[in-house]
Amino acid sequence: MKLTVSQENFRKALTLSERATSRTSTLPILNNILLKTEGGRLRVSATNLEVGVHCVIGAKVERDGGVAVPAKLVADFVSSSSSGTLTLTVNNNTLSLRSPQYQTTVLGFDTTEYPIIPKVGGDMLCSVPPQELRAALTSVVDAAAVSENRPELSGIYAAFEKDRVVFAATDSFRLAERVVQAGSKRREVVIIPRMTVMEVLRMCDHVEGNVSIRITDNQIAFTSDDAEVISRLVEGKYPDYRKIIPEQSVSRILVSRSELEHAVRLASVFSSNVADVSVMCDEKGIRVSAKNSAKGDTKVTVPATLKGESFEVSLNHHYLADGLKAVPGDEVVIEYTGTGNPFVITMADEPKHTLYLVMPLRN
Protein backbone atom coordinates (compact mmCIF):
# COMPACT_ATOMS: atom_id res chain seq x y z
CA MET A 1 0.00 0.00 0.00
CA LYS A 2 1.18 3.50 -0.81
CA LEU A 3 -0.82 6.71 -0.63
CA THR A 4 -0.75 10.38 0.35
CA VAL A 5 -3.30 11.98 2.68
CA SER A 6 -3.94 15.26 4.43
CA GLN A 7 -2.52 15.13 7.95
CA GLU A 8 -5.58 16.93 9.34
CA ASN A 9 -8.09 14.57 7.69
CA PHE A 10 -6.07 11.56 8.80
CA ARG A 11 -5.95 12.90 12.36
CA LYS A 12 -9.73 13.36 12.46
CA ALA A 13 -10.30 9.84 11.15
CA LEU A 14 -7.92 8.39 13.72
CA THR A 15 -9.56 10.36 16.54
CA LEU A 16 -13.01 9.15 15.53
CA SER A 17 -11.94 5.51 15.17
CA GLU A 18 -9.42 5.12 17.97
CA ARG A 19 -11.98 5.44 20.75
CA ALA A 20 -13.83 2.36 19.47
CA THR A 21 -10.82 0.10 20.02
CA SER A 22 -10.62 -2.24 22.99
CA ARG A 23 -8.05 -2.06 25.77
CA THR A 24 -8.34 -5.78 26.48
CA SER A 25 -5.16 -7.83 26.78
CA THR A 26 -6.88 -11.09 25.89
CA LEU A 27 -7.32 -10.02 22.25
CA PRO A 28 -4.41 -7.66 21.47
CA ILE A 29 -5.54 -7.23 17.86
CA LEU A 30 -8.48 -5.16 19.15
CA ASN A 31 -6.00 -2.51 20.32
CA ASN A 32 -5.34 -1.81 16.65
CA ILE A 33 -7.05 0.08 13.87
CA LEU A 34 -7.36 -1.18 10.32
CA LEU A 35 -6.06 0.99 7.48
CA LYS A 36 -7.18 -0.15 4.05
CA THR A 37 -7.58 1.43 0.63
CA GLU A 38 -11.04 1.34 -0.88
CA GLY A 39 -12.24 2.92 -4.11
CA GLY A 40 -9.36 5.37 -4.31
CA ARG A 41 -9.79 6.45 -0.68
CA LEU A 42 -8.46 5.38 2.73
CA ARG A 43 -10.77 3.58 5.13
CA VAL A 44 -9.88 3.75 8.83
CA SER A 45 -11.73 1.13 10.91
CA ALA A 46 -11.85 0.03 14.55
CA THR A 47 -13.90 -2.37 16.66
CA ASN A 48 -14.16 -3.83 20.15
CA LEU A 49 -16.53 -6.57 18.90
CA GLU A 50 -19.54 -4.69 20.30
CA VAL A 51 -19.32 -1.54 18.18
CA GLY A 52 -17.45 -0.86 14.96
CA VAL A 53 -16.46 2.47 13.40
CA HIS A 54 -15.49 3.24 9.81
CA CYS A 55 -14.17 6.57 8.62
CA VAL A 56 -13.28 7.21 4.97
CA ILE A 57 -11.04 10.07 3.82
CA GLY A 58 -9.76 11.25 0.48
CA ALA A 59 -6.31 10.03 -0.59
CA LYS A 60 -3.98 9.89 -3.57
CA VAL A 61 -3.57 6.12 -3.87
CA GLU A 62 -0.57 4.78 -5.76
CA ARG A 63 -0.82 1.18 -4.56
CA ASP A 64 -3.71 -0.60 -2.86
CA GLY A 65 -3.28 -2.56 0.36
CA GLY A 66 -3.80 -2.43 4.08
CA VAL A 67 -2.40 -3.02 7.55
CA ALA A 68 -3.55 -3.14 11.19
CA VAL A 69 -1.53 -0.86 13.48
CA PRO A 70 -1.65 0.15 17.19
CA ALA A 71 -4.44 2.70 17.45
CA LYS A 72 -3.24 4.93 20.28
CA LEU A 73 0.37 4.97 19.07
CA VAL A 74 -0.51 6.11 15.55
CA ALA A 75 -3.24 8.51 16.71
CA ASP A 76 -0.94 10.19 19.24
CA PHE A 77 1.88 10.48 16.74
CA VAL A 78 -0.22 11.92 13.92
CA SER A 79 -1.94 14.35 16.32
CA SER A 80 1.49 15.66 17.35
CA SER A 81 2.51 16.19 13.75
CA SER A 82 2.18 19.57 12.07
CA SER A 83 2.82 18.38 8.54
CA GLY A 84 0.34 19.31 5.82
CA THR A 85 0.52 15.96 4.03
CA LEU A 86 1.62 12.45 4.93
CA THR A 87 2.77 9.59 2.74
CA LEU A 88 1.76 6.17 4.05
CA THR A 89 3.59 3.10 2.78
CA VAL A 90 3.10 -0.50 3.88
CA ASN A 91 5.66 -3.25 3.29
CA ASN A 92 5.65 -6.59 5.13
CA ASN A 93 3.03 -5.32 7.59
CA THR A 94 5.18 -2.34 8.56
CA LEU A 95 3.66 1.12 8.16
CA SER A 96 5.94 3.96 7.15
CA LEU A 97 4.78 7.52 7.81
CA ARG A 98 6.73 10.15 5.92
CA SER A 99 6.52 13.92 5.66
CA PRO A 100 9.04 16.63 4.73
CA GLN A 101 9.88 16.92 8.45
CA TYR A 102 10.09 13.31 9.63
CA GLN A 103 9.96 9.63 8.80
CA THR A 104 8.83 6.89 11.16
CA THR A 105 7.88 3.22 11.00
CA VAL A 106 5.25 1.36 12.98
CA LEU A 107 5.10 -2.42 13.25
CA GLY A 108 1.68 -3.79 12.38
CA PHE A 109 -0.31 -6.92 11.62
CA ASP A 110 -1.72 -8.54 8.53
CA THR A 111 -5.25 -7.43 7.68
CA THR A 112 -6.46 -11.05 7.77
CA GLU A 113 -5.88 -11.07 11.54
CA TYR A 114 -8.30 -8.21 12.08
CA PRO A 115 -11.92 -9.09 13.00
CA ILE A 116 -14.52 -8.60 10.32
CA ILE A 117 -16.90 -5.75 11.13
CA PRO A 118 -20.31 -6.95 9.92
CA LYS A 119 -22.30 -4.87 7.47
CA VAL A 120 -25.87 -3.88 8.27
CA GLY A 121 -27.93 -4.41 5.14
CA GLY A 122 -31.53 -3.62 4.37
CA ASP A 123 -33.30 -0.42 3.46
CA MET A 124 -32.65 2.87 5.20
CA LEU A 125 -35.09 3.30 8.08
CA CYS A 126 -34.81 7.08 8.36
CA SER A 127 -32.45 10.00 7.75
CA VAL A 128 -31.61 12.68 10.33
CA PRO A 129 -29.43 15.82 10.11
CA PRO A 130 -26.35 15.26 12.28
CA GLN A 131 -26.92 18.37 14.40
CA GLU A 132 -30.46 17.22 15.26
CA LEU A 133 -29.34 13.67 16.00
CA ARG A 134 -26.54 14.97 18.19
CA ALA A 135 -28.84 17.30 20.11
CA ALA A 136 -31.36 14.52 20.74
CA LEU A 137 -28.83 11.95 21.91
CA THR A 138 -27.01 14.50 24.07
CA SER A 139 -30.29 15.33 25.81
CA VAL A 140 -30.92 11.74 26.92
CA VAL A 141 -27.58 9.92 27.23
CA ASP A 142 -26.72 11.24 30.70
CA ALA A 143 -29.94 9.76 32.09
CA ALA A 144 -28.99 6.20 31.13
CA ALA A 145 -27.90 3.92 33.96
CA VAL A 146 -24.14 3.50 34.37
CA SER A 147 -24.45 0.09 36.04
CA GLU A 148 -24.87 -3.00 33.87
CA ASN A 149 -27.09 -4.75 36.46
CA ARG A 150 -30.08 -4.02 34.24
CA PRO A 151 -28.63 -3.91 30.70
CA GLU A 152 -31.77 -2.41 29.19
CA LEU A 153 -31.52 0.66 31.45
CA SER A 154 -27.88 1.18 30.54
CA GLY A 155 -28.94 1.72 26.93
CA ILE A 156 -30.97 4.37 25.11
CA TYR A 157 -34.52 3.59 24.04
CA ALA A 158 -35.32 4.50 20.43
CA ALA A 159 -38.80 4.27 18.87
CA PHE A 160 -38.98 4.87 15.13
CA GLU A 161 -42.48 5.95 14.17
CA LYS A 162 -44.25 7.24 11.08
CA ASP A 163 -43.31 10.90 11.47
CA ARG A 164 -40.87 10.98 14.37
CA VAL A 165 -38.14 9.25 16.35
CA VAL A 166 -38.42 9.16 20.14
CA PHE A 167 -35.22 8.77 22.18
CA ALA A 168 -35.41 8.16 25.94
CA ALA A 169 -33.26 7.02 28.85
CA THR A 170 -33.74 6.43 32.56
CA ASP A 171 -31.74 5.14 35.51
CA SER A 172 -34.84 4.95 37.77
CA PHE A 173 -33.92 8.26 39.47
CA ARG A 174 -34.46 10.46 36.43
CA LEU A 175 -35.88 10.22 32.93
CA ALA A 176 -35.10 12.10 29.73
CA GLU A 177 -37.07 12.03 26.48
CA ARG A 178 -36.40 13.86 23.21
CA VAL A 179 -38.45 13.76 20.00
CA VAL A 180 -36.93 14.24 16.53
CA GLN A 181 -39.20 14.98 13.59
CA ALA A 182 -38.05 12.41 11.03
CA GLY A 183 -40.24 10.02 9.10
CA SER A 184 -39.52 6.30 9.40
CA LYS A 185 -40.33 3.71 6.75
CA ARG A 186 -41.54 1.25 9.39
CA ARG A 187 -42.03 1.10 13.13
CA GLU A 188 -39.08 -0.19 15.12
CA VAL A 189 -38.37 -0.11 18.86
CA VAL A 190 -34.80 -0.84 19.94
CA ILE A 191 -32.32 -0.27 22.77
CA ILE A 192 -29.00 1.26 21.68
CA PRO A 193 -25.92 0.68 23.90
CA ARG A 194 -24.64 3.78 25.67
CA MET A 195 -21.15 3.23 24.23
CA THR A 196 -22.61 3.23 20.72
CA VAL A 197 -24.42 6.50 21.37
CA MET A 198 -21.15 8.10 22.50
CA GLU A 199 -19.52 7.02 19.22
CA VAL A 200 -22.45 8.41 17.22
CA LEU A 201 -22.10 11.73 19.04
CA ARG A 202 -18.43 11.92 18.03
CA MET A 203 -19.36 10.96 14.48
CA CYS A 204 -21.95 13.77 14.29
CA ASP A 205 -19.20 16.26 15.17
CA HIS A 206 -17.24 15.27 12.05
CA VAL A 207 -19.89 14.84 9.32
CA GLU A 208 -22.01 17.27 7.34
CA GLY A 209 -24.56 15.27 5.34
CA ASN A 210 -27.57 13.53 6.85
CA VAL A 211 -27.05 10.41 8.95
CA SER A 212 -29.05 7.43 7.73
CA ILE A 213 -30.12 4.72 10.15
CA ARG A 214 -30.60 1.04 9.33
CA ILE A 215 -31.64 -1.80 11.62
CA THR A 216 -31.47 -5.52 10.93
CA ASP A 217 -30.59 -8.77 12.69
CA ASN A 218 -30.19 -7.17 16.14
CA GLN A 219 -27.77 -4.61 14.75
CA ILE A 220 -27.97 -0.89 14.00
CA ALA A 221 -25.90 1.28 11.66
CA PHE A 222 -25.54 5.07 11.58
CA THR A 223 -24.09 6.04 8.20
CA SER A 224 -23.01 9.26 6.52
CA ASP A 225 -21.00 9.86 3.36
CA ASP A 226 -17.67 9.64 5.21
CA ALA A 227 -18.29 7.72 8.44
CA GLU A 228 -20.26 4.82 9.86
CA VAL A 229 -20.96 3.41 13.32
CA ILE A 230 -22.20 -0.20 13.53
CA SER A 231 -23.31 -1.82 16.74
CA ARG A 232 -25.17 -4.66 18.34
CA LEU A 233 -28.44 -3.76 20.02
CA VAL A 234 -29.23 -4.42 23.66
CA GLU A 235 -31.48 -7.44 24.07
CA GLY A 236 -34.52 -7.24 26.30
CA LYS A 237 -37.59 -5.05 26.67
CA TYR A 238 -37.41 -1.46 27.80
CA PRO A 239 -39.78 -0.61 30.68
CA ASP A 240 -42.89 1.39 29.87
CA TYR A 241 -41.40 4.62 31.15
CA ARG A 242 -44.38 6.75 30.14
CA LYS A 243 -46.37 5.29 33.03
CA ILE A 244 -44.34 7.39 35.47
CA ILE A 245 -44.84 10.69 33.60
CA PRO A 246 -47.52 12.63 35.53
CA GLU A 247 -50.59 13.64 33.56
CA GLN A 248 -51.38 16.64 35.78
CA SER A 249 -49.40 19.15 37.81
CA VAL A 250 -50.05 21.09 41.00
CA SER A 251 -47.89 24.06 39.93
CA ARG A 252 -46.24 25.36 36.77
CA ILE A 253 -43.27 27.73 36.77
CA LEU A 254 -41.79 29.66 33.85
CA VAL A 255 -38.14 30.52 34.46
CA SER A 256 -34.95 31.48 32.65
CA ARG A 257 -32.97 28.31 32.04
CA SER A 258 -29.54 29.95 32.31
CA GLU A 259 -30.41 31.82 35.53
CA LEU A 260 -31.73 28.68 37.19
CA GLU A 261 -28.67 26.73 36.02
CA HIS A 262 -26.44 29.35 37.62
CA ALA A 263 -28.40 29.20 40.88
CA VAL A 264 -28.13 25.40 41.03
CA ARG A 265 -24.41 25.58 40.35
CA LEU A 266 -23.89 28.09 43.19
CA ALA A 267 -26.00 26.13 45.65
CA SER A 268 -24.29 22.84 44.80
CA VAL A 269 -21.08 24.11 46.42
CA PHE A 270 -22.77 23.81 49.82
CA SER A 271 -24.70 20.57 49.23
CA SER A 272 -24.31 17.60 51.56
CA ASN A 273 -22.85 14.20 50.74
CA VAL A 274 -26.15 13.19 49.10
CA ALA A 275 -25.79 16.12 46.65
CA ASP A 276 -29.09 17.69 47.73
CA VAL A 277 -30.38 21.19 47.09
CA SER A 278 -33.72 22.63 48.13
CA VAL A 279 -35.92 24.23 45.48
CA MET A 280 -38.67 26.47 46.86
CA CYS A 281 -41.10 28.40 44.68
CA ASP A 282 -43.70 31.03 45.53
CA GLU A 283 -44.93 34.34 44.11
CA LYS A 284 -41.47 35.87 44.77
CA GLY A 285 -39.70 33.42 42.46
CA ILE A 286 -37.56 30.31 42.83
CA ARG A 287 -35.09 30.00 45.72
CA VAL A 288 -32.40 27.36 45.44
CA SER A 289 -30.63 26.70 48.72
CA ALA A 290 -28.22 24.26 50.32
CA LYS A 291 -26.79 23.76 53.79
CA ASN A 292 -23.70 21.88 54.87
CA SER A 293 -22.68 21.59 58.53
CA ALA A 294 -19.00 21.55 57.57
CA LYS A 295 -19.10 24.36 54.98
CA GLY A 296 -21.99 26.72 55.58
CA ASP A 297 -25.09 27.53 53.58
CA THR A 298 -26.33 29.57 50.63
CA LYS A 299 -29.60 30.71 49.10
CA VAL A 300 -30.00 32.02 45.54
CA THR A 301 -33.21 33.64 44.24
CA VAL A 302 -34.25 33.57 40.58
CA PRO A 303 -37.21 35.51 39.13
CA ALA A 304 -39.97 33.18 37.95
CA THR A 305 -43.67 33.16 37.11
CA LEU A 306 -45.73 30.75 39.21
CA LYS A 307 -49.17 29.37 38.36
CA GLY A 308 -50.58 27.22 41.14
CA GLU A 309 -49.50 26.41 44.67
CA SER A 310 -46.21 27.27 46.36
CA PHE A 311 -43.98 24.30 47.03
CA GLU A 312 -40.61 23.13 48.29
CA VAL A 313 -38.77 20.02 47.14
CA SER A 314 -35.33 18.48 47.69
CA LEU A 315 -33.48 17.31 44.57
CA ASN A 316 -30.12 15.88 43.56
CA HIS A 317 -28.29 18.89 42.10
CA HIS A 318 -26.42 16.76 39.53
CA TYR A 319 -29.68 15.46 38.10
CA LEU A 320 -31.30 18.89 38.16
CA ALA A 321 -28.33 20.49 36.38
CA ASP A 322 -28.32 17.72 33.76
CA GLY A 323 -32.02 18.29 33.17
CA LEU A 324 -31.60 22.02 32.63
CA LYS A 325 -28.76 21.28 30.23
CA ALA A 326 -30.85 18.73 28.33
CA VAL A 327 -33.87 20.97 27.72
CA PRO A 328 -33.18 23.60 25.01
CA GLY A 329 -34.47 27.14 24.89
CA ASP A 330 -33.98 30.38 26.83
CA GLU A 331 -36.89 29.57 29.14
CA VAL A 332 -38.13 26.29 30.60
CA VAL A 333 -41.34 25.21 32.28
CA ILE A 334 -41.09 23.36 35.58
CA GLU A 335 -44.03 21.29 36.77
CA TYR A 336 -44.44 20.36 40.42
CA THR A 337 -46.72 17.32 40.57
CA GLY A 338 -47.11 16.84 44.31
CA THR A 339 -45.23 15.53 47.34
CA GLY A 340 -43.04 12.57 46.44
CA ASN A 341 -43.96 12.81 42.75
CA PRO A 342 -41.61 13.55 39.82
CA PHE A 343 -40.25 17.05 39.21
CA VAL A 344 -40.75 17.72 35.48
CA ILE A 345 -38.85 20.10 33.18
CA THR A 346 -40.04 20.82 29.64
CA MET A 347 -39.51 23.36 26.87
CA ALA A 348 -41.51 26.56 27.20
CA ASP A 349 -42.40 26.67 23.50
CA GLU A 350 -42.69 22.97 22.65
CA PRO A 351 -43.43 20.93 25.79
CA LYS A 352 -43.88 17.71 23.78
CA HIS A 353 -40.44 18.08 22.17
CA THR A 354 -38.24 17.49 25.22
CA LEU A 355 -39.02 16.23 28.70
CA TYR A 356 -36.82 15.68 31.73
CA LEU A 357 -38.07 14.15 34.95
CA VAL A 358 -36.30 13.99 38.33
CA MET A 359 -37.46 12.01 41.36
CA PRO A 360 -37.31 14.05 44.61
CA LEU A 361 -35.08 13.07 47.49
CA ARG A 362 -36.72 11.81 50.66
CA ASN A 363 -36.46 14.12 53.64
Secondary structure, 3 states (H helix, E strand, C coil): CEEEEEHHHHHHHHHHHHCCCCCCCCCHHHHEEEEEEECCEEEEEEECCCEEEEEEEECEEEECCEEEEEHHHHHHHHHHCCCCEEEEEEECCEEEEECCCCEEEEECECHHHCCCCCCCCCCCCEEECHHHHHHHHHHHHCCCCCCCCCHHHHEEEEEECCCCEEEEEECCCEEEEEEECCCCCCCEEEEEEHHHHHHHHHHHHHCCCCEEEEEECCEEEEECCCEEEEEECCCCCCCCHHHHCCCCCCEEEEEEHHHHHHHHHHHHCCCCCCCEEEEEEECCEEEEEEEECCCEEEEEEECEEEEECCEEEEEEHHHHHHHHHHCCCCEEEEEECCCCCCEEEEECCCCCCEEEEECCCCC
